[in-house]
Amino acid sequence: MQPFLIREHRIEWGQCDPAGIVFAPRFIDMFAESTILLFEAAGLPRKRDMLAQMGVVGFPLVDLSARFVSPASYGDVVRIEADAPIFGKSSFTIAHRILLGDRLCVEGTEKRVWTVASPDAPSGLRSTPVPDDVRSRFC
């Protein structure tokens, strides 16, 4: 299966440890940004505009897995791939890969939940079914 989103990213010094190797949590940041860009690539509004246009507050992370295979270093240009989401009722899971050339650096999945404002909930948020319009953009 072809990735839904492919982007290049130049590794910045601030993403690295003192040895110049990407600090593992920065890869997770790259996954998160790809998730936002994935929805934009499908024609949805920018995340900050989703509340006004769609009533969604966001999609918080509820599960994460990652397998670190090979390092990337300051100045490397990596390819970040994200597959189309696999939807549950109110959740979705996205598989990500980060490669340096043909070499896999890290792969992982994020599970997120579609949320709306709910003043009655302790967190002020509640899950809600992912809209059919959103699902249909990835078929």
LINBEL-V405107 format. One record per residue. N is the residue number from 0. RES is the residue in three letters. PHI is phi in whole degrees, 0 to 359 (999 if undefined). OMEGA is omega in whole degrees, 0 to 359 (* if undefined). D_FIRST is the distance of its C-alpha to the first C-alpha in whole Angstrom. Layout:
N;RES;PHI;OMEGA;D_FIRST, N;RES;PHI;OMEGA;D_FIRST
This chain:
0;MET;999;178;0, 1;GLN;285;174;4, 2;PRO;298;177;7, 3;PHE;283;181;9, 4;LEU;230;173;12, 5;ILE;229;178;13, 6;ARG;218;175;17, 7;GLU;260;179;19, 8;HIS;214;176;22, 9;ARG;272;181;25, 10;ILE;293;182;26, 11;GLU;265;180;30, 12;TRP;303;181;33, 13;GLY;294;177;33, 14;GLN;268;188;30, 15;CYS;248;172;31, 16;ASP;278;182;34, 17;PRO;301;178;37, 18;ALA;276;179;36, 19;GLY;85;179;33, 20;ILE;259;182;30, 21;VAL;303;175;28, 22;PHE;289;190;29, 23;ALA;314;180;26, 24;PRO;298;178;27, 25;ARG;292;174;26, 26;PHE;298;179;22, 27;ILE;294;174;22, 28;ASP;300;179;24, 29;MET;295;175;21, 30;PHE;301;184;19, 31;ALA;299;179;21, 32;GLU;295;178;21, 33;SER;296;178;18, 34;THR;299;179;18, 35;ILE;297;180;20, 36;LEU;294;177;19, 37;LEU;299;179;16, 38;PHE;293;176;18, 39;GLU;295;179;20, 40;ALA;296;178;17, 41;ALA;277;177;17, 42;GLY;96;178;21, 43;LEU;276;180;22, 44;PRO;293;175;25, 45;ARG;305;186;26, 46;LYS;306;182;26, 47;ARG;293;179;30, 48;ASP;266;183;30, 49;MET;297;181;28, 50;LEU;301;182;32, 51;ALA;294;186;34, 52;GLN;270;187;31, 53;MET;235;180;29, 54;GLY;79;180;32, 55;VAL;271;177;29, 56;VAL;273;180;30, 57;GLY;169;179;27, 58;PHE;219;183;25, 59;PRO;296;178;26, 60;LEU;285;178;24, 61;VAL;240;177;25, 62;ASP;206;184;23, 63;LEU;212;171;21, 64;SER;223;179;20, 65;ALA;210;176;20, 66;ARG;235;182;20, 67;PHE;266;189;22, 68;VAL;253;187;21, 69;SER;211;183;23, 70;PRO;284;167;25, 71;ALA;234;187;25, 72;SER;232;177;28, 73;TYR;311;178;30, 74;GLY;90;178;29, 75;ASP;296;173;26, 76;VAL;253;182;23, 77;VAL;259;174;20, 78;ARG;256;180;16, 79;ILE;249;181;15, 80;GLU;243;176;12, 81;ALA;226;178;11, 82;ASP;278;174;8, 83;ALA;300;180;10, 84;PRO;296;168;13, 85;ILE;257;188;13, 86;PHE;267;165;17, 87;GLY;260;178;20, 88;LYS;292;180;23, 89;SER;241;182;24, 90;SER;239;173;21, 91;PHE;210;181;18, 92;THR;238;180;16, 93;ILE;237;175;13, 94;ALA;267;181;12, 95;HIS;235;173;13, 96;ARG;220;174;13, 97;ILE;236;185;16, 98;LEU;234;172;16, 99;LEU;247;190;20, 100;GLY;65;177;19, 101;ASP;265;184;17, 102;ARG;270;177;18, 103;LEU;288;176;17, 104;CYS;264;182;19, 105;VAL;207;173;18, 106;GLU;224;181;15, 107;GLY;188;177;16, 108;THR;227;173;16, 109;GLU;239;170;18, 110;LYS;246;183;19, 111;ARG;232;182;21, 112;VAL;239;178;24, 113;TRP;288;185;25, 114;THR;233;176;28, 115;VAL;231;178;31, 116;ALA;292;178;35, 117;SER;212;183;37, 118;PRO;301;181;41, 119;ASP;280;181;42, 120;ALA;280;180;39, 121;PRO;305;181;40, 122;SER;273;185;37, 123;GLY;83;180;38, 124;LEU;230;171;34, 125;ARG;213;177;33, 126;SER;285;178;29, 127;THR;212;180;29, 128;PRO;303;176;26, 129;VAL;295;182;23, 130;PRO;302;179;24, 131;ASP;302;179;22, 132;ASP;298;179;22, 133;VAL;291;180;20, 134;ARG;303;186;18, 135;SER;295;180;18, 136;ARG;289;183;16, 137;PHE;250;180;13, 138;CYS;277;*;12
